[in-house]
């Protein structure tokens, strides 16, 4: 049985740190993420430095989550050419939580259980609110994002991560033909380029979204 002095010592211990400091100076609390602590520059910087497939990809450069996000948003436009700018922006940000919690491979997510998914969902909702998007994603947007993500994963798996076509179809479903622009998005870029192009695409979609909303008003 602990003595009274030991009990007081235990009670005085600080709780473990649950926030991550960003280069912008923001501190994002993983347990209670605030939209006010989220900056797109931090997201672009972080995602460009997080590698997909645990880094097990071909090429001189790591295939980043920033580049994957651009590919998924592009594929979503192929699947549904009529998707609006708000939908496209939300899809571009579908993996934004990984700028702070990293891209954990699916087998390890299964080992950890629901804790990762719950943390990821909290951060994604905060990201969506930060940029004026529905949180959580609407069902239609989430469905389109999932379809595009699986198509992107198939092509990444077969072209970059060493999967056979049969393995990729087993895990990600049937493929679809992509265009020439998608081929560029599947060629791993240097980190600064991935960061800049992700940020440029965000700015373009964000501006288009604001213009669409102004016309609706």
Phi, psi and omega per residue, in radians:
X1 nan 2.323 -3.102
X2 -1.241 2.468 3.078
X3 -1.258 2.964 -3.134
X4 -1.127 -0.633 3.137
X5 -1.188 -0.674 3.098
X6 -1.136 -0.689 3.138
X7 -1.109 -0.723 3.121
X8 -1.140 -0.647 3.131
X9 -1.129 -0.731 3.132
X10 -1.126 -0.731 -3.089
X11 -1.181 -0.459 -3.109
X12 -1.446 -0.183 -3.127
X13 -1.122 2.368 3.123
X14 -1.250 2.555 3.049
X15 -1.164 2.696 -3.125
X16 -1.069 2.540 -3.141
X17 -1.127 2.276 -3.120
X18 -2.072 0.223 3.136
X19 -2.030 2.689 3.090
X20 -2.033 2.261 3.094
X21 -1.474 2.345 3.124
X22 -1.790 2.837 3.125
X23 -1.119 -0.419 3.088
X24 -1.234 -0.242 -3.049
X25 1.745 -0.192 3.111
X26 -1.200 2.654 3.031
X27 -2.130 2.023 -3.112
X28 -1.730 2.103 3.128
X29 -1.483 2.049 -3.085
X30 -1.196 -0.441 -3.128
X31 -1.443 -0.484 -3.129
X32 -2.562 1.207 -3.049
X33 -1.191 2.284 3.128
X34 -1.744 2.356 3.046
X35 -0.982 -0.474 -3.118
X36 -1.214 -0.297 -3.138
X37 -1.717 0.221 -3.089
X38 -1.953 2.242 3.104
X39 -2.203 2.417 -3.096
X40 -1.136 -0.538 3.105
X41 -1.117 -0.652 3.078
X42 -1.147 -0.725 3.136
X43 -1.085 -0.871 -3.127
X44 -1.052 -0.758 -3.130
X45 -1.090 -0.812 -3.104
X46 -1.188 -0.825 -3.086
X47 -1.129 -0.539 3.126
X48 -1.222 -0.271 -3.121
X49 -1.893 0.030 3.071
X50 -1.762 2.158 -3.096
X51 -1.559 2.405 2.999
X52 -1.287 2.776 3.035
X53 1.028 0.527 3.117
X54 0.993 0.467 3.131
X55 1.432 -0.028 -3.089
X56 -1.526 1.175 -3.139
X57 -2.318 2.711 3.136
X58 -1.354 2.735 3.044
X59 1.967 2.856 -3.121
X60 -1.185 -0.573 -3.075
X61 -1.943 2.693 3.019
X62 -1.183 2.530 3.069
X63 -1.529 1.902 -2.942
X64 -1.492 2.811 3.048
X65 -1.156 -0.527 3.070
X66 -1.072 -0.794 3.141
X67 -1.205 -0.689 3.060
X68 -1.028 -0.737 -3.133
X69 -1.088 -0.692 3.077
X70 -1.125 -0.696 3.117
X71 -1.129 -0.785 -3.123
X72 -1.087 -0.754 3.118
X73 -1.109 -0.668 3.100
X74 -1.144 -0.800 3.130
X75 -1.085 -0.675 3.100
X76 -1.016 -0.650 3.103
X77 -1.200 -0.507 3.071
X78 -1.271 -0.762 -3.131
X79 -1.130 -0.774 -3.101
X80 -2.327 1.512 -3.105
X81 -1.064 -0.339 -3.124
X82 -1.566 0.041 3.136
X83 -1.044 2.315 -3.098
X84 -1.313 2.983 -3.084
X85 -1.157 -0.593 3.100
X86 -1.118 -0.706 3.103
X87 -1.139 -0.781 -3.128
X88 -1.116 -0.667 3.124
X89 -1.154 -0.756 3.116
X90 -1.078 -0.672 -3.137
X91 -1.213 -0.675 3.067
X92 -0.993 -0.604 -3.081
X93 -1.643 0.191 -2.994
X94 -1.098 -0.454 3.110
X95 -1.924 0.349 -3.033
X96 -1.054 -0.481 -3.140
X97 -1.033 -0.407 -3.063
X98 -1.269 -0.143 3.061
X99 -1.199 -0.316 3.127
X100 -2.067 -0.503 -3.116
X101 -1.910 -0.007 3.089
X102 1.376 2.987 3.130
X103 -1.798 1.691 -3.122
X104 -1.475 2.290 -3.113
X105 -1.129 2.583 -3.052
X106 -0.946 -0.726 3.128
X107 -1.042 -0.630 3.140
X108 -1.308 -0.569 3.051
X109 -1.041 -0.681 3.130
X110 -1.144 -0.590 3.129
X111 -1.223 -0.750 -3.080
X112 -1.196 -0.662 -3.110
X113 1.660 -2.697 -2.974
X114 -1.300 -0.226 -3.048
X115 -1.043 -0.745 -3.139
X116 -1.112 -0.832 -3.108
X117 -1.072 -0.698 -3.132
X118 -1.140 -0.763 3.109
X119 -1.122 -0.787 3.116
X120 -1.019 -0.770 -3.112
X121 -1.116 -0.700 3.122
X122 -1.071 -0.763 -3.099
X123 -1.228 -0.738 3.131
X124 -1.067 -0.742 3.121
X125 -1.068 -0.711 3.119
X126 -1.141 -0.687 3.100
X127 -1.081 -0.810 -3.123
X128 -1.078 -0.752 3.119
X129 -1.127 -0.648 -3.127
X130 -1.021 -0.619 -3.062
X131 -1.895 0.392 3.011
X132 1.225 0.509 -3.127
X133 -1.909 2.719 3.130
X134 -1.036 2.383 3.105
X135 -2.315 2.070 -0.021
X136 -1.235 3.056 3.097
X137 -0.958 2.587 3.014
X138 -1.107 2.775 -3.110
X139 -1.082 -0.701 -3.129
X140 -1.131 -0.732 3.129
X141 -1.167 -0.761 -3.134
X142 -1.103 -0.677 3.128
X143 -1.146 -0.772 3.117
X144 -1.131 -0.728 3.117
X145 -1.055 -0.737 -3.127
X146 -1.147 -0.746 3.114
X147 -1.076 -0.824 -3.123
X148 -1.149 -0.627 3.136
X149 -1.126 -0.698 -3.134
X150 -1.207 -0.669 3.073
X151 -1.121 -0.799 3.115
X152 -1.055 -0.766 -3.130
X153 -1.087 -0.670 3.114
X154 -1.031 -0.868 -3.090
X155 -1.219 -0.647 3.056
X156 -1.102 -0.757 -3.101
X157 -1.071 -0.788 -3.062
X158 -1.414 -0.565 -3.073
X159 -1.627 -0.425 -3.035
X160 -2.137 -0.560 -2.946
X161 -1.861 0.152 3.007
X162 1.411 0.209 3.104
X163 -1.351 2.537 2.937
X164 -1.333 2.843 3.120
X165 -1.063 -0.683 -3.124
X166 -1.125 -0.749 3.105
X167 -1.094 -0.778 -3.107
X168 -1.112 -0.695 3.115
X169 -1.147 -0.604 3.127
X170 -1.123 -0.716 -3.040
X171 -1.621 -0.516 -3.014
X172 -2.105 -0.052 3.136
X173 1.519 3.120 -3.092
X174 -1.140 2.663 -3.119
X175 -1.507 3.076 2.980
X176 -2.471 2.663 -3.126
X177 -1.252 2.367 3.122
X178 -1.909 2.899 -3.100
X179 -1.642 -3.118 -3.086
X180 -1.121 -0.599 3.132
X181 -1.097 -0.619 3.125
X182 -1.172 -0.556 3.118
X183 -1.071 -0.689 3.081
X184 -1.130 -0.643 -3.133
X185 -1.269 -0.194 3.103
X186 -1.776 0.062 3.093
X187 -1.763 1.881 -2.995
X188 -0.945 2.306 -3.107
X189 -1.745 2.779 2.946
X190 -1.074 2.664 -3.088
X191 -0.932 -0.850 -3.120
X192 -1.055 -0.621 3.126
X193 -1.201 -0.745 3.120
X194 -1.062 -0.735 3.124
X195 -1.109 -0.811 -3.083
X196 -1.165 -0.722 -3.096
X197 -1.262 -0.600 3.056
X198 -1.111 -0.812 -3.121
X199 -1.115 -0.712 3.114
X200 -1.079 -0.734 -3.124
X201 -1.193 -0.684 3.076
X202 -1.041 -0.832 -3.108
X203 -1.052 -0.755 -3.135
X204 -1.096 -0.778 -3.136
X205 -1.220 -0.676 3.140
X206 -1.116 -0.752 3.110
X207 -1.133 -0.752 3.134
X208 -1.102 -0.658 3.107
X209 -1.106 -0.787 3.126
X210 -1.114 -0.649 3.103
X211 -1.162 -0.717 3.104
X212 -1.093 -0.744 -3.134
X213 -1.171 -0.626 3.117
X214 -1.156 -0.668 3.101
X215 -1.160 -0.639 3.139
X216 -1.168 -0.573 3.127
X217 -1.260 nan nan
